[in-house]
Amino acid sequence: MNMISRIKPIKRVCLLILTGLILLIIVNNRLHAQVSRSVYFLEHLPESGILNPAFSPPYNFYVNLPIISTFYIGFESPFSFDQLTQKWETGDSLYIDRETVLNALKDNNYFSFEIYNELGRAGFRAGRNYFHLSIAKVFSTKFSFEKDIIELFLYGNGSEQFLGKPIHFDKTGLNMTSYHEFALGYSFRINEKVTIGTHLKYLNGCFNIWTEKAEFRMFTDDQSTYAITASSDINIHTSSTISNFDNLIYQVENYKWFDLTGNHGYACDLGVEYEPGSKFKLSASVVDIGWIKWKENIKNFKSANPNVDYTFEGFDINDFVSEGSFTDTLDILDTITECFGLEKNYEPYTSHLNPKVYMGGLWNLNKSNQLGLLIRTDFVERTIKPSFTINYTHKFGDVLTVYANYSILNRNYANIGLGFAVKLGPVQFYALNDMAYALLKPREARNYNFHFGMSFVFGTPKEFGKSEKIDSGEDGKNDGE
């Protein structure tokens, strides 16, 4: 029996407070954006340069129009929908089975949800140089959490698992952020073997909640009061135009999608491609090296006395209820911060992006067939998250390209991707998915993404898989001749 059923309705001491405090702590971490891993292998797509700025498409000029430009959506989860819910023996309604959820979790877990939407992209070739310009809207949520915090949420601190036992959390955090990205890209082909590239980005932050530090200890008295003794070392930063949860719908409805703010940031990507011969290519890149300085609509929460114990015996919930509903949810959060020794301030802060490293290799079996290998490493706070992808690509002339790949990511080994790209005259359309199994069995899927886009490309493409001749700018001969 959990605590909520053991105490008087008016004196709900722990579970409501605990839930609010945990939510206050976990809605945090760092910035991150991505697109499908499959794009890395499709050299003829302008979007391949998003993951490695040394890549340039085999066209002299391209343009992506708004609305039909690049769009990506994806999530990674430690459990599937079927692992999260169960169906009652009678009827179609679902319920959350606590033991099933907990059995699906590891000691430390990771969840992400991302949207990357380009408003436009264009690029052109000038001799050995290629220039790119893009504008994108990014939304990202990253949640790293410990298994114990989910067990605490499901059973309550008054359950026998936690009653009279100390609890310690220091690896839980979730980032929710949104920003605009304005990128200028440049790549330069040094010679027939080596190409280098970079992206310089201006970032304009829309929304952010970031935990610089979140360590929390709690002990629930096993006596009749169920009093909570807790200590924390917390530093939470927020920047949001949504200032009050009670009129959230109104604020969202009146949110202007492309409003710019005073939250400025900068980032860069670096990449290199090495082609020792016509059969092989090696490449590497580091992307999202940067930060955003948040200055507007700031509200921060910090432990006034880190690691000092506070004892809390509850509050009268009727103080916050009027006619059956909460009068102001922010009042409850203010009460929580006071009870657990948190103080507010309004100082600007800086949040950093999560860098990612890509290392890839391509083997051109012949003009139409290609094998690829990609190792991607995400740096999320103090955690390193590697993933591996093997790819096969087949080209049917100049019109249709299809691919299939296999990936290992987020402790999941059932990730088979499928996709295609079609070129009809100057129009090039593609649709990619790294987890095709999710389309067939969505309730059993733990990971899913979908990436599509359309480009208008112009100029004679290079022959697929072969080196481009270096124009000397004089008589068309190669350098060194």
Phi, psi and omega per residue, in radians:
M1 nan 2.266 -3.133
N2 -1.540 3.035 -2.962
M3 -1.123 -0.577 -3.025
I4 -1.097 -0.417 3.136
S5 -1.634 -0.092 -3.079
R6 -1.708 -0.292 -3.024
I7 -2.001 2.963 -3.091
K8 -1.212 2.522 -3.092
P9 -0.999 -0.665 -3.069
I10 -1.308 -0.417 -3.073
K11 -1.953 1.095 -3.132
R12 -1.373 1.656 -2.879
V13 -1.327 -0.856 -2.848
C14 -1.929 -0.834 -2.886
L15 -1.137 -0.761 3.117
L16 -1.101 -0.751 -3.141
I17 -1.149 -0.770 -3.127
L18 -1.064 -0.798 3.139
T19 -1.059 -0.794 3.138
G20 -1.101 -0.720 -3.132
L21 -1.160 -0.730 3.126
I22 -1.106 -0.761 3.116
L23 -1.100 -0.623 3.112
L24 -1.126 -0.618 -3.103
I25 -1.364 -0.715 -2.890
I26 -1.530 -0.175 -3.097
V27 -1.411 1.170 -2.954
N28 -2.846 2.831 2.817
N29 2.651 -2.125 -3.024
R30 -2.215 3.018 -3.098
L31 -1.469 2.606 -3.126
H32 -2.879 2.436 3.047
A33 -2.515 2.634 -3.124
Q34 -2.694 2.946 2.961
V35 -2.288 3.102 -3.076
S36 -1.013 2.385 3.077
R37 -1.057 -0.491 -3.085
S38 -1.092 -0.479 -3.123
V39 -1.034 -0.519 -3.078
Y40 -1.024 -0.544 -3.049
F41 -1.582 -0.230 -3.042
L42 -1.705 1.470 -2.996
E43 -1.104 -0.503 -3.074
H44 -1.374 -0.081 3.070
L45 -1.558 2.279 3.066
P46 -0.991 -0.515 -3.085
E47 -1.226 -0.231 3.101
S48 -1.066 -0.455 3.115
G49 -1.209 -0.234 3.082
I50 -1.087 -0.643 -3.085
L51 -1.600 -0.375 3.078
N52 -2.585 1.901 -3.061
P53 -1.184 -0.162 3.059
A54 -1.322 -0.335 -3.131
F55 -1.319 2.431 3.019
S56 -2.416 2.480 -3.090
P57 -1.232 2.748 -3.108
P58 -1.435 0.748 3.137
Y59 -2.313 2.692 -3.124
N60 -1.355 -0.452 -3.116
F61 -2.733 2.509 3.055
Y62 -2.566 2.750 3.073
V63 -2.610 2.375 3.017
N64 -1.919 2.257 -3.087
L65 -1.576 2.711 3.075
P66 -0.988 2.679 3.122
I67 1.327 -0.832 -3.132
I68 -1.740 0.234 3.076
S69 -1.374 -2.863 -3.059
T70 -1.137 2.333 3.038
F71 -2.398 2.296 3.135
Y72 -2.325 2.411 2.994
I73 -2.433 2.410 -3.120
G74 -2.844 2.727 3.025
F75 -2.535 2.705 3.017
E76 -2.267 2.326 -3.037
S77 -2.375 2.583 3.075
P78 -1.352 -0.187 3.121
F79 -2.516 2.766 3.110
S80 -1.596 3.010 3.098
F81 -1.093 -0.697 3.128
D82 -1.170 -0.526 3.080
Q83 -1.331 -0.397 -3.130
L84 -1.500 -0.564 -3.051
T85 -2.207 2.724 3.048
Q86 -2.308 2.724 -3.137
K87 -1.770 2.401 3.075
W88 -1.087 2.685 -3.127
E89 -1.076 -0.560 3.070
T90 -2.081 2.397 -3.135
G91 1.535 3.086 -3.092
D92 -1.855 0.004 -3.100
S93 -1.241 2.708 -3.078
L94 -1.980 2.756 3.035
Y95 -2.500 2.794 3.107
I96 -1.591 2.070 3.080
D97 -1.570 1.989 -2.994
R98 -1.091 -0.756 -3.100
E99 -1.176 -0.650 3.111
T100 -1.099 -0.740 3.112
V101 -1.089 -0.835 -3.087
L102 -1.146 -0.629 3.129
N103 -1.161 -0.428 -3.141
A104 -1.417 -0.221 -3.044
L105 -1.668 2.634 2.950
K106 -1.634 3.105 3.112
D107 -1.069 -0.705 3.086
N108 -2.173 2.335 -2.985
N109 -2.312 2.911 -3.017
Y110 -2.536 2.324 3.088
F111 -2.331 2.465 3.081
S112 -2.489 2.631 3.037
F113 -2.496 2.273 -3.021
E114 -2.485 2.553 2.994
I115 -2.320 2.275 3.077
Y116 -2.224 2.029 -3.048
N117 -2.255 1.947 3.117
E118 -1.470 2.311 3.074
L119 -1.440 -0.335 3.132
G120 3.062 2.702 3.133
R121 -2.683 2.484 3.100
A122 -2.655 2.713 3.114
G123 -2.826 2.778 3.123
F124 -2.647 2.691 3.128
R125 -1.713 2.468 3.037
A126 -2.418 1.595 -3.083
G127 1.134 -2.154 3.119
R128 -1.408 -0.107 -3.020
N129 -1.767 2.565 3.004
Y130 -2.328 2.305 -3.117
F131 -2.022 2.473 -3.128
H132 -2.326 2.631 3.022
L133 -2.472 2.321 -3.138
S134 -2.556 2.675 3.052
I135 -2.287 2.266 -3.063
A136 -2.458 2.708 3.001
K137 -1.934 2.258 -3.061
V138 -2.119 2.302 2.972
F139 -2.215 2.313 -3.056
S140 -2.530 2.393 3.035
T141 -2.271 2.202 3.108
K142 -2.215 2.242 -3.072
F143 -2.300 1.900 2.993
S144 -1.804 2.271 -3.063
F145 -2.601 2.702 3.108
E146 -1.578 2.590 -3.140
K147 -1.036 -0.659 -3.081
D148 -1.085 -0.539 -3.102
I149 -1.260 -0.540 3.055
I150 -1.246 -0.699 3.093
E151 -1.096 -0.689 3.097
L152 -1.115 -0.714 3.137
F153 -1.164 -0.689 -3.072
L154 -1.322 -0.648 -3.039
Y155 -1.812 -0.394 -3.102
G156 1.523 2.654 -3.087
N157 -1.288 -0.195 3.098
G158 -1.534 0.036 3.129
S159 -1.347 2.882 -3.082
E160 -1.166 -0.376 3.107
Q161 -1.143 -0.497 -3.017
F162 -2.132 -0.324 -3.061
L163 -1.094 2.145 3.118
G164 1.331 0.232 -3.129
K165 -2.182 2.442 3.114
P166 -1.266 2.514 3.127
I167 -2.158 2.410 -3.113
H168 -2.370 2.193 3.082
F169 -2.145 2.317 3.060
D170 -2.587 0.141 -3.113
K171 -2.189 0.417 -3.115
T172 -1.925 2.290 3.089
G173 -2.955 2.573 3.119
L174 -2.379 2.340 3.088
N175 -1.828 2.330 2.992
M176 -2.282 2.040 -3.024
T177 -2.604 2.713 3.090
S178 -2.537 2.413 3.124
Y179 -2.722 2.794 3.005
H180 -1.648 2.512 -3.132
E181 -2.178 2.129 3.061
F182 -1.973 1.997 -2.989
A183 -2.111 2.372 2.993
L184 -2.007 2.097 -3.087
G185 -1.945 2.616 3.128
Y186 -2.595 2.326 3.026
S187 -2.281 2.591 -3.082
F188 -2.373 2.195 3.125
R189 -1.565 1.855 -3.063
I190 -1.164 -0.808 3.086
N191 -2.694 -2.919 -3.072
E192 -1.200 -0.213 -3.078
K193 -1.894 -0.516 -2.953
V194 -2.153 2.282 3.015
T195 -2.251 2.378 3.081
I196 -2.104 2.765 -3.130
G197 -2.771 2.862 3.103
T198 -2.648 2.716 2.936
H199 -2.089 2.328 2.981
L200 -1.931 2.197 -2.984
K201 -2.160 2.394 2.895
Y202 -1.797 2.256 -3.119
L203 -1.975 2.397 3.083
N204 -2.142 1.900 -3.017
G205 -1.331 2.302 3.107
C206 -1.747 -0.728 -2.995
F207 -2.715 2.426 3.115
N208 -2.761 2.446 2.915
I209 -2.331 2.113 -2.998
W210 -2.407 2.241 3.053
T211 -1.654 1.910 3.044
E212 -1.245 -0.598 3.102
K213 -2.647 2.432 3.118
A214 -2.636 1.662 3.079
E215 -2.208 2.290 -2.979
F216 -2.466 2.297 3.059
R217 -2.142 2.491 -3.098
M218 -2.570 2.523 3.068
F219 -2.404 2.232 3.106
T220 -1.806 2.135 -3.124
D221 -1.068 2.348 -3.135
D222 -1.507 0.229 3.059
Q223 -1.534 -3.033 -3.027
S224 -1.233 -0.320 -3.092
T225 -1.402 -0.433 -3.052
Y226 0.949 0.609 3.134
A227 -1.141 2.513 3.138
I228 -1.771 2.240 2.960
T229 -1.918 2.114 -3.026
A230 -2.406 2.658 2.996
S231 -2.384 2.683 -3.086
S232 -2.559 2.724 2.936
D233 -2.333 1.556 -2.934
I234 -2.173 2.430 2.997
N235 -2.475 1.768 -3.048
I236 -1.961 2.304 3.126
H237 -2.016 2.419 3.088
T238 -2.407 2.569 3.007
S239 -2.477 1.996 -3.059
S240 -2.743 2.456 3.032
T241 -1.406 -0.215 3.080
I242 -1.515 1.771 -2.974
S243 -1.740 -0.227 -3.056
N244 -2.535 2.114 -3.093
F245 -1.147 -0.416 -3.038
D246 -1.276 -0.432 3.032
N247 -2.023 0.648 -3.104
L248 -1.029 -0.785 -3.089
I249 -1.065 -0.759 3.132
Y250 -1.078 -0.751 -3.110
Q251 -1.169 -0.671 3.117
V252 -1.168 -0.742 -3.132
E253 -1.111 -0.518 -3.118
N254 -1.726 0.155 3.111
Y255 -1.281 2.273 3.115
K256 -1.633 2.098 -2.934
W257 -1.051 -0.601 -3.060
F258 -1.966 0.417 3.063
D259 -1.135 2.321 3.052
L260 -1.679 2.650 -3.069
T261 -2.128 -3.092 3.053
G262 -1.593 0.242 3.122
N263 -1.637 1.746 -3.005
H264 -1.817 2.541 3.102
G265 -2.647 2.933 -3.107
Y266 -2.488 2.620 3.137
A267 -2.680 2.875 3.067
C268 -2.562 2.725 3.011
D269 -2.134 2.592 3.104
L270 -2.292 2.432 -3.127
G271 -2.605 2.755 3.091
V272 -2.536 2.529 3.069
E273 -2.270 2.303 -3.124
Y274 -2.161 2.202 -3.091
E275 -2.111 1.586 -3.100
P276 -1.170 -0.399 3.119
G277 -2.863 -3.116 -3.079
S278 -1.243 -0.262 -3.073
K279 -1.626 -0.448 -2.981
F280 -2.258 2.588 2.995
K281 -2.423 2.415 3.025
L282 -2.094 2.539 -3.104
S283 -2.639 2.754 3.094
A284 -2.697 2.623 3.110
S285 -2.685 2.713 2.969
V286 -2.183 2.144 -3.075
V287 -2.150 2.750 3.111
D288 1.117 0.922 2.976
I289 -1.693 1.824 -3.079
G290 3.048 -2.932 -3.022
W291 -2.789 2.911 2.991
I292 -2.263 2.315 3.049
K293 -1.649 1.976 -3.087
W294 -1.647 2.141 -3.075
K295 -2.154 -0.430 -3.022
E296 -1.784 2.536 3.052
N297 0.931 0.856 -3.059
I298 -1.552 2.420 2.924
K299 -2.581 2.069 -3.105
N300 -2.009 2.632 3.099
F301 -2.195 2.218 -3.072
K302 -2.436 2.505 3.100
S303 -1.132 2.135 -3.141
A304 -1.183 -0.680 3.126
N305 -2.317 1.528 -3.069
P306 -0.958 2.351 3.047
N307 1.155 0.268 3.024
V308 -1.596 2.342 -3.081
D309 -1.287 2.406 3.010
Y310 -2.170 2.408 3.109
T311 -1.924 2.295 -3.066
F312 -2.271 2.261 -3.102
E313 -1.965 0.158 3.043
G314 1.899 3.076 3.043
F315 -2.446 2.888 3.100
D316 -1.404 1.941 -3.070
I317 -1.086 -0.418 3.129
N318 -1.131 -0.337 3.110
D319 -1.165 -0.325 -3.071
F320 -2.023 0.173 -3.081
V321 -2.094 2.340 3.068
S322 -2.391 2.101 -3.141
E323 0.961 0.731 3.022
G324 1.469 0.041 3.131
S325 -2.361 2.799 3.141
F326 -1.205 2.358 3.126
T327 -1.298 -0.680 3.129
D328 -2.818 1.926 -3.113
T329 -1.122 -0.495 3.130
L330 -1.166 -0.500 3.066
D331 -1.090 -0.679 3.111
I332 -1.117 -0.783 3.122
L333 -1.093 -0.669 3.090
D334 -1.083 -0.712 3.101
T335 -1.097 -0.732 3.125
I336 -1.070 -0.805 -3.106
T337 -1.098 -0.648 3.116
E338 -1.185 -0.757 -3.073
C339 -1.175 -0.513 -3.093
F340 -1.878 0.389 2.964
G341 1.259 0.544 3.091
L342 -1.770 2.442 3.072
E343 -2.093 2.634 -3.105
K344 -1.712 2.576 2.958
N345 -2.556 2.990 -3.014
Y346 -2.244 0.643 -3.089
E347 -1.479 2.446 3.053
P348 -1.038 2.717 -3.141
Y349 -2.573 2.918 -3.140
T350 -2.122 2.240 3.040
S351 -1.978 2.511 -3.072
H352 -1.813 2.619 3.031
L353 -1.319 2.799 3.067
N354 -1.606 1.925 3.123
P355 -1.136 2.662 3.061
K356 -2.315 2.448 3.125
V357 -2.002 2.254 3.080
Y358 -2.006 2.334 3.007
M359 -2.298 2.084 -3.025
G360 -2.311 2.799 3.063
G361 -2.499 2.479 3.116
L362 -2.175 2.422 3.079
W363 -2.175 1.929 3.120
N364 -1.453 1.776 -3.121
L365 -1.134 -0.723 3.038
N366 -2.815 -2.893 -3.060
K367 -1.105 -0.453 -3.007
S368 -1.927 -0.260 -3.009
N369 -2.176 2.471 -3.050
Q370 -2.553 2.437 3.004
L371 -1.967 2.524 -3.136
G372 -2.443 2.662 3.071
L373 -2.310 2.333 3.134
L374 -2.322 2.266 2.998
I375 -1.993 2.096 3.137
R376 -2.047 2.365 3.118
T377 -2.190 2.096 3.075
D378 -1.709 2.360 3.069
F379 -1.891 1.788 -3.087
V380 -1.960 1.829 -3.031
E381 0.937 -2.091 -3.114
R382 -1.732 0.286 -3.080
T383 -1.997 2.404 3.059
I384 -1.830 2.222 -3.073
K385 -2.150 1.678 3.126
P386 -1.470 2.700 3.011
S387 -2.554 2.719 -3.040
F388 -2.323 2.425 -3.141
T389 -2.391 2.311 3.003
I390 -1.975 2.323 -2.994
N391 -2.240 2.512 2.967
Y392 -2.187 2.282 -3.128
T393 -2.200 2.372 3.081
H394 -2.235 2.366 -3.111
K395 -1.970 2.148 3.054
F396 -1.661 1.522 -3.103
G397 1.116 -2.545 -3.138
D398 -1.741 0.082 -3.025
V399 -1.746 -0.817 -2.981
L400 -2.228 2.321 3.012
T401 -2.191 2.278 3.096
V402 -2.125 2.727 3.141
Y403 -2.540 2.799 2.988
A404 -2.515 2.484 3.087
N405 -2.527 2.904 3.099
Y406 -2.272 2.295 -3.081
S407 -2.240 2.594 2.967
I408 -2.029 2.056 -3.136
L409 -2.703 2.556 3.071
N410 0.919 0.753 3.121
R411 1.035 0.464 3.122
N412 -2.106 2.305 -3.038
Y413 -1.969 0.120 -3.084
A414 -1.926 0.996 -3.090
N415 -2.102 1.704 3.095
I416 -1.947 2.171 -3.092
G417 -1.869 2.596 3.100
L418 -2.395 2.665 3.100
G419 -3.071 3.070 -3.130
F420 -2.697 2.806 2.998
A421 -2.391 2.331 -3.111
V422 -2.096 2.351 3.081
K423 -2.129 2.004 3.115
L424 -2.083 1.732 -3.040
G425 1.123 -2.259 3.126
P426 -1.453 -0.096 -3.077
V427 -1.626 2.206 3.124
Q428 -2.185 2.134 -3.128
F429 -2.157 2.499 3.115
Y430 -2.476 2.674 3.042
A431 -2.472 2.221 -3.032
L432 -2.263 2.579 3.082
N433 -2.603 2.191 -3.140
D434 -1.527 -0.162 -3.094
M435 -2.383 1.284 -3.090
A436 -1.123 -0.466 3.131
Y437 -1.022 -0.556 -3.133
A438 -1.132 -0.463 3.095
L439 -1.257 -0.558 -3.120
L440 -1.505 -0.683 -3.104
K441 -2.270 1.228 -3.049
P442 -1.089 -0.527 -3.114
R443 -1.274 -0.363 -3.123
E444 -1.739 -0.067 -3.043
A445 -1.419 2.414 3.038
R446 -1.785 -0.400 -3.139
N447 -2.269 2.565 3.110
Y448 -2.770 2.491 2.923
N449 -2.692 2.807 3.105
F450 -2.588 2.349 -3.047
H451 -2.442 2.171 3.104
F452 -2.485 2.871 3.111
G453 -3.085 2.972 3.139
M454 -2.418 2.397 3.123
S455 -2.265 2.693 2.952
F456 -1.946 2.051 -3.015
V457 -2.054 2.545 -3.077
F458 -2.458 2.575 -3.139
G459 1.854 2.723 -3.093
T460 -1.288 2.107 -3.132
P461 -1.282 2.715 2.992
K462 -1.182 2.734 3.017
E463 -1.210 2.285 -3.009
F464 -1.035 2.164 3.045
G465 1.545 0.055 -3.139
K466 -2.052 2.728 -3.077
S467 -1.215 2.466 3.041
E468 -1.416 2.352 3.092
K469 -1.221 2.423 -3.109
I470 -1.495 2.105 -3.134
D471 -1.401 2.154 -3.118
S472 -1.341 -0.228 -3.124
G473 1.510 0.035 -3.127
E474 -2.081 -1.387 -3.049
D475 -2.017 0.302 3.068
G476 1.428 0.067 3.112
K477 -1.425 2.789 3.104
N478 -1.322 2.677 3.029
D479 -1.034 2.466 3.097
G480 1.633 -0.213 3.106
E481 -1.480 nan nan
